[in-house]
Structure formats: C-alpha cells, structure tokens
Amino acid sequence: MTRQEKLRHYFQRGIYGITAEHLSVGRKNVDVVRQMLEGGVRIIQYREKKKSMSEKYEECRALRQLTLDYDALFIVNDHPDLCLLSDADGVHLGQDDYPPGAVRKFIGPDRILGLSTHAPGQLTGAHAAGADYAGVGPLYETNTKEDVMAPVGLAYL
C-alpha cells in the first residue's frame, strides 16, 4: 500500500492511539496497545520520553509486530532513526524536533510524516513543510505532558 493509500485507509477509520506507559496504571505498553488494537484502534503512536533508546527499540519491535498482526499503522514519535530501525509506517515530529524536510529525506517517500501544531500558522505550514498530517492541540488543559502550550479549543479545528 502506498503512503497516500495508507493515509486514506487508516486515518478515516477513527481513533489514533498514543502510548504513555507512565499514565497506564502499571500496565506495560505492549498490553495496553494490544487492548487498543482489540478495541478497533488502527493507528498507534509510540510516545515514550523517559526510557532509554535500547528500551524504546525493543518496545518498538514488539509493537511493530502487534500492529502488523492487527492491520494497523505504527508511528514513532520524535525518532526517525527508531522509525527506520523498527520498520514503522512513519514518524511524528514536534515543532522543536528535526526539520520535516530533512526527516522526509531520511525516512524516504514511502513512510508517513506527521507534525504537531499549536497555532494556525503552524497548521498551515505543516503541509508546506512536507507533513502528511498534522496533530492539533492541546484542545483542552492537560496534565499528560510537561511544557504544554495553552489549550487552543475546538474552534481551532
């Protein structure tokens, strides 16, 4: 399936699940992701900030296999290298991560590239920067992330 076919097929099917083991009440990412996939989620983003790269690599390998078993996309947050090493479908970047154009060259034309946005100018610039999709937020106040921007609200969508 081409990148564009994946985008059409998976992104129109509902929930985009994001890992956060420190918020999973003692459950491991593999177990939580399996439950998400059993519940119908077909896009999983691996987002772990506090683990070593070797831990992230091992988890990504396991999660990649799970997503293949359930016909789901696997996106790695922040790490284009880990995206390639785990054979993920794509990578998701924040505004302060690597430049999207450089990452596109690194991951190649067949992988998906996502970009977080927090303001209208960032949203309009995401496509021009080479992103296939843009994450928007936060919509509401949150305590799941540190150094978070002010909520943008539903009107932003």
DARAWO-V184156 format. One record per run of one state. SS is the DSSP state (2 for helix, 1 for strand, 0 for the rest). FROM is the first residue (numbers start at 0). LEN is the number of residues. Records with the same first field share a line. If there is no record, write none. Layout:
SS->FROM-LEN + FROM-LEN
//
This chain:
0->0-2 + 11-4 + 18-2 + 23-5 + 38-4 + 46-6 + 69-3 + 77-2 + 85-4 + 93-6 + 107-4 + 117-2 + 128-4 + 136-17 + 156-1
2->2-9 + 20-3 + 28-10 + 52-17 + 79-6 + 99-8 + 119-9 + 153-3
1->15-3 + 42-4 + 72-5 + 89-4 + 111-6 + 132-4
//
